[in-house]
Amino acid sequence: MDIKNFTESNFEFDEIARLYNLVSHDDREHVDDIKEGWAIIDKDRQRDRLFLYNRNTVLGYLGYAQGRDENCRNCYFNIFLDPQYNGNGYRQLLYERMLEEIQTFACNRLYADIYEHPNYDQFKKLLLNNNFYIGLKIRESSLQLENINLINYNPLLKKLDAKGIQFYDAKNEMLDFPDHYKKLEELQWLYSQDFPMPKGIAHTRNPFEQYMKDQKLFEDKHYGIEIVAADGDIYVGSTDIELFPKSDPFKAWTGSLGVLREYRRQGIATILKVKAFEKLRDKRVKQVRTDNEENNPMYKINVTLGFTPEPYCYDYQKVI
C-alpha cells in the first residue's frame, strides 16, 4: 500500500468522482464540477487529497482543509473508500497520514461529517474508535415541488408587498443595482452569523475576492436561483439554490437562506422559498434539498411548506 498526495492529474480527478459516487447515498459528483471547484479554492489555507494506492489501483482518498482566520488550527476532513475494501484498516492509514501532515499548522481540532446511513457506518466506526464525538446534529429534508401549492402563499406575498418588500432574481434582475454584489455579500455575512456551528468553529468572513470567485462559479455553472428580498435599496433577505446539471439535473440544493434580524417574523423567509420554487419549477426541477438544525426556526418553516425528513447529518469532532 502507498499513500500519495494530490497532483491534480485528470486520473485523480476521475478517481475522486468515482469514489465519491460509490459512497454517497444521495448526491452525485461530476468530474467537471470537481475540477471547477478546485480551481477557485482559497490558496491561503493548507489542503490536500491523500490517495491510497495498491499498485496502480486507487482504493480510496481522504480530503482535508485547514480552517480560516480564527479557525486556522481546525482541520475538516472526509474519507471515501471503495466499499469492497472495507474492514481492512485503510481508513485508519489515511487518517494517520493526515495527522502527520496537519502538524504544519498546529492543528488542535478535527471535524468530519457523516450521514445516518449504512454507507457511512465504517467511517463512523473509525471516528468512534479515535474518540470523536457528535458536536452538532443537522436534519436533512427534501421537498417534491409538485406537492406544494404555491398559490396558497399569495395573501402573504400581497401583505409584504404592501409593506414595500420586493423580491428579485439576483442574477437576472439586479446586476445593474448599485453595489449589488457588495450589498449581497454583506447581507449574507450578517444573517449567516446566526447559523448554528459546532463547538470550536467561529463564523469567519471570506475575502471579497474569494466571495466573487464563488459567486461567479455559482452564476455561470450552478445557478438554480437566487432570490433577494429588498426594502427599498436595503437588501433584507436572500436564498441561493444550486443545480448540478451534469450529475443530477432534477434535484436542487439550498446553499443559504436568511433574513436580517430586524425583518424576521414577517414571512419574508417563506416567500423567499416560494419565489425560488416558482423559478425552479420553470427549470423542471423535481426536488429541493435543504438542511437545518431542528431548533432553528427555519426548520419549522420547512415543515410547514411540506419538506419531509431525510437521514440526519452528524458533525463529529475531536480536540487533539
Residue pairs with C-beta under 8 A, 6 or more apart in sequence:
1 52
1 53
1 54
1 59
1 90
1 93
2 52
2 53
2 54
3 50
3 51
3 52
3 53
3 93
3 94
3 97
4 50
4 51
4 53
5 48
5 49
5 50
5 51
6 12
6 48
6 49
6 50
6 51
8 38
12 49
12 51
12 58
13 31
13 34
13 35
13 38
14 31
15 51
15 58
15 61
16 29
16 31
16 34
16 49
16 61
16 63
16 80
17 29
17 30
17 31
17 34
19 58
19 60
19 61
19 80
19 81
19 82
20 29
20 80
21 28
21 29
22 80
22 82
22 83
23 80
23 81
23 83
23 119
23 120
24 119
25 115
25 117
25 118
25 119
25 120
25 311
26 115
26 117
26 289
26 310
26 311
27 244
27 247
27 248
27 251
27 253
28 244
28 247
28 248
29 247
30 244
30 246
30 247
32 246
33 221
33 222
33 244
33 246
33 247
36 217
36 221
37 217
40 210
40 213
40 214
40 217
41 47
42 68
42 206
42 207
42 210
44 68
45 65
45 66
45 67
45 68
45 72
46 65
46 66
46 101
46 102
46 104
46 105
47 63
47 64
47 65
47 66
48 63
48 64
48 101
49 61
49 62
49 63
49 64
50 61
50 62
50 63
50 64
50 94
50 97
50 98
50 101
51 58
51 60
51 61
52 58
52 59
52 60
52 61
52 62
52 81
52 90
52 93
52 94
53 59
58 82
59 81
59 82
59 85
59 90
60 79
60 80
60 81
60 82
60 85
60 90
60 91
60 94
61 79
61 80
61 94
62 77
62 78
62 79
62 80
62 91
62 94
62 95
62 97
62 98
63 77
63 78
63 80
64 75
64 76
64 77
64 98
64 101
64 102
65 75
65 76
65 77
66 72
66 74
66 75
66 102
66 105
66 107
67 73
67 74
67 75
67 76
67 201
67 204
68 204
68 206
69 202
69 204
69 205
70 202
70 204
71 201
71 202
71 204
72 105
73 105
73 106
73 107
73 108
73 109
74 107
74 108
74 109
74 110
74 111
74 200
74 201
75 98
75 102
75 105
75 107
75 109
75 110
75 111
76 111
76 112
77 98
77 110
77 111
77 112
78 112
78 113
78 123
79 91
79 94
79 95
79 112
79 123
79 126
81 90
81 91
81 122
81 123
83 119
86 122
87 122
91 122
91 123
91 126
92 126
92 129
95 126
95 130
99 320
107 320
108 319
108 320
109 200
109 317
109 318
109 319
109 320
110 132
110 317
110 318
110 320
111 135
111 198
111 200
111 201
111 315
111 316
111 317
112 123
112 127
112 132
112 315
112 316
112 317
113 313
113 314
113 315
113 316
114 120
114 123
114 124
114 127
114 313
114 314
114 316
115 140
115 311
115 312
115 313
115 314
116 311
116 312
116 313
116 314
117 311
124 316
127 316
127 318
130 318
131 318
132 316
132 317
132 318
133 316
133 317
133 318
134 314
134 315
134 316
135 198
135 199
135 200
135 315
135 316
135 317
136 196
136 197
136 198
136 293
136 314
136 315
137 293
137 294
137 312
137 313
137 314
137 315
138 291
138 292
138 293
138 312
138 313
138 314
138 315
139 291
139 292
139 293
139 294
139 299
139 309
139 310
139 312
139 313
140 289
140 290
140 291
140 309
140 310
140 311
140 312
140 313
141 289
141 290
141 291
141 292
141 299
141 302
141 303
141 307
141 308
141 309
141 310
142 287
142 288
142 289
142 290
142 307
142 308
142 310
143 277
143 287
143 288
143 290
143 302
143 305
143 306
143 307
143 308
144 286
144 287
144 306
145 277
145 280
145 281
145 285
145 286
145 287
145 288
146 286
147 306
148 277
148 305
148 306
150 274
150 277
150 278
153 270
153 271
153 274
156 267
156 270
156 271
157 271
157 274
159 267
160 266
160 267
160 268
160 271
163 231
163 266
164 231
164 232
165 229
165 230
165 231
165 236
165 263
165 266
165 268
166 229
166 230
166 231
167 227
167 228
167 229
167 230
167 271
167 272
167 275
168 174
168 227
168 228
168 230
169 225
169 226
169 227
169 279
170 180
170 184
170 226
170 227
170 228
170 238
170 240
171 219
171 223
171 226
174 180
174 228
177 183
177 233
178 233
181 211
181 212
181 215
182 208
183 235
184 215
184 228
184 235
184 238
185 208
185 211
185 215
186 235
187 228
187 235
187 236
187 237
187 238
187 258
187 260
188 238
188 256
188 258
189 205
190 260
191 237
191 258
191 259
191 260
191 261
192 203
192 256
192 258
193 203
194 258
194 261
195 203
195 258
195 296
196 293
196 295
196 296
197 203
198 315
198 317
199 317
200 317
200 319
206 214
218 226
218 240
218 242
218 255
219 226
222 242
222 243
222 244
223 242
223 243
224 240
224 241
224 242
224 243
224 252
224 253
224 276
224 279
224 280
224 283
224 285
225 240
225 241
225 276
225 279
225 280
226 238
226 239
226 240
226 241
227 238
227 239
227 272
227 275
227 276
227 279
228 235
228 237
228 238
229 235
229 236
229 237
229 238
229 259
229 263
229 268
229 271
229 272
230 236
231 263
236 259
236 260
236 263
236 268
237 257
237 258
237 259
237 260
237 263
237 268
237 269
237 272
238 256
238 257
238 258
238 272
239 254
239 255
239 256
239 257
239 258
239 269
239 272
239 273
239 276
240 254
240 255
240 256
240 257
241 252
241 253
241 254
241 255
241 276
241 280
241 288
242 252
242 253
242 254
242 255
243 249
243 252
243 253
243 283
243 285
244 251
244 253
250 284
250 285
250 286
250 287
251 285
251 286
251 287
251 288
251 289
252 280
252 285
252 287
252 288
252 289
253 288
253 289
253 290
254 288
254 289
254 290
254 291
257 269
257 272
257 273
257 290
257 298
258 269
259 268
259 269
259 272
264 297
269 298
269 301
270 301
270 304
270 305
273 301
273 305
274 305
277 288
280 288
289 310
290 302
290 307
291 313
292 298
292 299
292 302
293 299
